[in-house]
């Protein structure tokens, strides 16, 4: 989810080489604003998958190393409603109806089917249920330099005689996000392959992307894109592990064949 915060950051005229805080682990809802109003949620702890970040880190480095704490600081300097609007302009929506557990993340505590919440700082770290197709299509908006096209599984429709039938044109939205913003996200996303969390995994073709890891590596994500294609990959073991890792088993130190990972 971080690139949607990055796109919002860039759209507000903030830079990739601006320094933010990478080691503040304790946050309060009042550190964040949503639709112009401070949140009232209590304090909560956040950490990085790689441990504590440096006290001062550039947005560029925070992006290609996927530093959670730095992105919390970035979100605290923005408005959560603006981040939600950016994501929704690129087609991002919930994969299933919101549960009562996230009701407090919606204004007045009223969940809206499909709609992203606006009162949830944790969303910027990927706490929402969003499908791989939705994520791939949103990242395709970056690859298309800001043009959003809704996904469709239908390539063609033929009648019983084999004659092609009209299925209507896909209604794309040009500049769903500004072109220069999309290019800025691409520029940072390329560094994920060369210096960041996916370094050494390049495909010998101009590409960008972002990694994602849930707590205890219960699910790991990668969404990558070139000018021509965008792909979202999720690795998970959905085997229930009651009382330990909600939603599945940790992927850490698992044996596949003869090798531990």
C-alpha positions as CSV (number, residue, x, y, z in Angstrom):
1,X,0.0,0.0,0.0
2,X,3.0,2.3,0.5
3,X,3.0,3.7,-3.1
4,X,-0.4,5.2,-2.6
5,X,1.0,7.2,0.3
6,X,4.0,8.1,-1.9
7,X,1.8,9.3,-4.7
8,X,-0.2,11.5,-2.3
9,X,3.1,12.8,-0.9
10,X,4.4,13.7,-4.3
11,X,1.0,15.2,-5.4
12,X,1.3,17.7,-2.5
13,X,4.6,18.9,-3.8
14,X,6.8,17.0,-1.3
15,X,10.0,15.5,-2.6
16,X,11.6,12.0,-2.8
17,X,14.7,13.3,-1.1
18,X,13.0,15.0,1.8
19,X,14.1,13.4,5.1
20,X,11.6,11.9,7.5
21,X,11.8,10.1,10.8
22,X,12.5,6.3,10.6
23,X,12.7,5.3,14.2
24,X,9.5,6.6,16.0
25,X,7.8,3.5,17.2
26,X,5.0,4.9,19.4
27,X,2.2,6.8,17.7
28,X,-1.1,8.3,18.8
29,X,-4.2,8.8,16.7
30,X,-3.8,12.6,17.3
31,X,-0.6,12.4,15.3
32,X,-2.8,11.9,12.2
33,X,-5.5,13.9,10.5
34,X,-8.4,12.6,8.5
35,X,-10.5,15.0,6.4
36,X,-9.0,17.9,8.3
37,X,-9.7,16.6,11.8
38,X,-7.3,14.9,14.2
39,X,-8.0,11.3,15.1
40,X,-8.8,10.3,18.7
41,X,-7.5,6.8,18.7
42,X,-5.1,5.8,21.6
43,X,-1.4,5.2,21.3
44,X,-0.1,2.2,19.4
45,X,3.2,0.6,18.5
46,X,4.6,0.1,15.0
47,X,7.8,-1.6,14.0
48,X,9.9,-2.3,10.9
49,X,10.3,-5.8,9.5
50,X,14.0,-5.1,9.4
51,X,14.2,-3.5,12.8
52,X,14.4,0.1,13.7
53,X,15.1,2.6,10.9
54,X,17.5,5.5,11.2
55,X,16.3,8.7,12.9
56,X,16.5,10.6,9.6
57,X,15.9,8.8,6.2
58,X,15.0,10.1,2.8
59,X,11.6,9.2,1.4
60,X,13.4,7.5,-1.5
61,X,15.4,5.2,0.8
62,X,12.3,4.6,2.9
63,X,10.5,3.5,-0.2
64,X,13.0,1.1,-1.7
65,X,13.7,-0.4,1.7
66,X,10.0,-0.4,2.6
67,X,10.6,1.3,6.0
68,X,7.3,1.2,8.0
69,X,8.1,3.8,10.5
70,X,9.2,6.3,7.9
71,X,5.9,5.9,6.1
72,X,4.0,6.4,9.3
73,X,5.8,9.8,9.6
74,X,5.0,10.6,6.0
75,X,1.3,9.8,6.6
76,X,1.3,12.0,9.7
77,X,2.4,14.9,7.5
78,X,-0.5,14.2,5.1
79,X,-4.3,13.7,5.5
80,X,-5.5,10.1,5.6
81,X,-8.5,11.1,3.5
82,X,-6.2,12.3,0.7
83,X,-4.3,8.9,0.8
84,X,-7.7,7.1,0.5
85,X,-8.8,9.3,-2.4
86,X,-5.5,8.6,-4.2
87,X,-5.9,4.9,-3.9
88,X,-9.6,4.9,-4.9
89,X,-8.8,7.0,-8.0
90,X,-6.7,4.0,-9.1
91,X,-9.5,1.5,-8.5
92,X,-8.5,0.3,-5.0
93,X,-11.4,-1.1,-3.1
94,X,-11.9,-3.8,-0.4
95,X,-12.0,-7.4,-1.4
96,X,-14.8,-8.2,1.0
97,X,-17.3,-6.3,3.1
98,X,-15.6,-4.5,6.0
99,X,-15.8,-6.4,9.3
100,X,-16.9,-4.9,12.6
101,X,-13.3,-5.0,13.7
102,X,-12.5,-2.1,11.4
103,X,-15.7,-0.2,12.0
104,X,-13.8,2.4,14.0
105,X,-11.7,3.1,10.9
106,X,-14.8,4.7,9.2
107,X,-16.2,8.1,10.0
108,X,-19.0,7.7,12.6
109,X,-18.1,4.0,12.9
110,X,-20.2,3.1,9.8
111,X,-18.4,0.8,7.4
112,X,-19.3,1.2,3.7
113,X,-19.1,-1.9,1.5
114,X,-16.1,-1.7,-0.8
115,X,-15.0,1.7,0.4
116,X,-11.6,2.2,1.9
117,X,-11.6,3.6,5.5
118,X,-10.4,7.2,6.2
119,X,-9.7,6.9,9.9
120,X,-7.1,4.1,9.9
121,X,-3.4,4.9,10.1
122,X,-2.6,1.2,9.9
123,X,-3.9,1.1,6.3
124,X,-0.8,2.8,5.0
125,X,1.2,-0.3,6.0
126,X,-1.2,-2.7,4.2
127,X,-3.7,-3.7,7.0
128,X,-6.7,-3.9,4.6
129,X,-8.1,-6.8,2.7
130,X,-7.4,-6.0,-1.0
131,X,-7.2,-8.6,-3.8
132,X,-4.1,-9.2,-5.9
133,X,-6.1,-8.2,-9.0
134,X,-7.0,-4.9,-7.5
135,X,-3.4,-4.2,-6.5
136,X,-2.0,-5.2,-9.9
137,X,-4.5,-3.0,-11.7
138,X,-3.7,0.0,-9.4
139,X,0.0,-0.4,-10.1
140,X,-0.8,-0.6,-13.8
141,X,-1.9,3.0,-13.4
142,X,1.6,4.0,-12.4
143,X,3.0,2.0,-15.4
144,X,0.5,3.9,-17.7
145,X,1.8,7.2,-16.2
146,X,-1.4,8.0,-14.5
147,X,-4.1,6.5,-16.8
148,X,-6.5,4.2,-15.0
149,X,-8.4,1.5,-16.8
150,X,-10.8,-0.8,-14.9
151,X,-9.9,-4.5,-15.3
152,X,-12.0,-6.8,-17.3
153,X,-11.7,-10.6,-17.7
154,X,-13.5,-10.6,-21.1
155,X,-11.4,-10.5,-24.3
156,X,-14.2,-11.2,-26.7
157,X,-17.7,-12.5,-27.0
158,X,-18.8,-14.7,-30.0
159,X,-22.3,-15.7,-31.0
160,X,-23.2,-19.2,-31.9
161,X,-22.0,-18.6,-35.5
162,X,-18.6,-17.4,-34.3
163,X,-19.3,-13.7,-35.1
164,X,-17.7,-11.3,-32.6
165,X,-20.2,-9.2,-30.6
166,X,-19.6,-5.8,-29.1
167,X,-18.5,-5.9,-25.5
168,X,-18.2,-2.1,-25.2
169,X,-15.1,-0.1,-24.8
170,X,-13.2,0.0,-21.5
171,X,-13.7,3.5,-20.0
172,X,-10.3,4.6,-19.0
173,X,-9.6,7.7,-16.9
174,X,-6.7,9.8,-18.1
175,X,-4.7,11.4,-15.3
176,X,-6.4,9.5,-12.5
177,X,-3.2,10.7,-10.9
178,X,-0.9,13.4,-12.4
179,X,1.6,12.0,-14.9
180,X,4.6,13.6,-13.0
181,X,3.4,11.9,-9.8
182,X,3.2,8.5,-11.5
183,X,6.7,9.0,-12.9
184,X,8.0,9.8,-9.5
185,X,6.6,6.6,-8.0
186,X,8.1,4.6,-10.9
187,X,11.5,6.3,-10.3
188,X,11.5,5.2,-6.7
189,X,10.0,1.8,-7.5
190,X,12.9,1.0,-9.9
191,X,15.3,1.3,-6.9
192,X,13.5,-1.5,-5.2
193,X,15.1,-3.8,-7.7
194,X,18.6,-2.2,-7.6
195,X,19.1,-1.2,-4.0
196,X,16.1,-2.2,-2.0
197,X,14.0,-5.2,-0.7
198,X,14.0,-6.9,-4.1
199,X,17.6,-6.2,-5.1
200,X,19.2,-8.9,-7.2
201,X,15.8,-10.0,-8.5
202,X,15.7,-7.9,-11.6
203,X,14.3,-9.2,-14.9
204,X,16.9,-7.4,-17.2
205,X,14.1,-5.1,-18.3
206,X,13.1,-1.7,-17.0
207,X,10.8,-2.6,-14.1
208,X,9.6,-1.2,-10.8
209,X,7.6,-2.6,-7.8
210,X,7.1,-2.9,-4.1
211,X,7.4,-5.7,-1.6
212,X,5.0,-6.4,1.2
213,X,5.2,-8.6,4.3
214,X,2.6,-9.1,7.0
215,X,3.5,-9.7,10.7
216,X,5.6,-12.9,11.1
217,X,5.6,-13.4,7.3
218,X,2.2,-15.0,7.3
219,X,1.8,-13.5,3.8
220,X,4.4,-12.0,1.5
221,X,3.5,-9.9,-1.5
222,X,5.3,-8.5,-4.5
223,X,3.6,-6.2,-7.1
224,X,5.9,-5.5,-10.0
225,X,5.4,-3.7,-13.3
226,X,7.0,-2.8,-16.6
227,X,5.5,-0.5,-19.2
228,X,3.7,-3.5,-20.7
229,X,2.6,-5.7,-17.8
230,X,1.8,-5.7,-14.1
231,X,1.8,-8.7,-11.9
232,X,0.8,-9.2,-8.2
233,X,2.2,-12.3,-6.4
234,X,1.1,-13.5,-3.0
235,X,2.7,-16.4,-1.1
236,X,0.8,-17.8,1.9
237,X,-0.1,-20.9,3.8
238,X,-3.7,-20.5,4.8
239,X,-3.5,-23.4,7.3
240,X,-5.1,-22.0,10.5
241,X,-2.8,-21.6,13.4
242,X,-5.2,-20.7,16.3
243,X,-3.8,-18.3,18.9
244,X,-0.6,-17.7,17.1
245,X,-0.7,-16.2,13.6
246,X,-4.2,-15.1,12.6
247,X,-5.0,-15.9,9.0
248,X,-2.5,-18.6,8.4
249,X,0.9,-20.0,9.2
250,X,4.2,-18.1,9.2
251,X,6.4,-18.6,6.2
252,X,9.6,-18.0,8.3
253,X,12.0,-21.0,8.6
254,X,9.8,-23.3,6.5
255,X,11.3,-26.3,4.7
256,X,10.5,-26.7,1.0
257,X,12.1,-29.7,-0.5
258,X,15.6,-30.0,1.1
259,X,16.0,-26.3,1.9
260,X,15.0,-24.1,4.8
261,X,13.8,-20.5,4.0
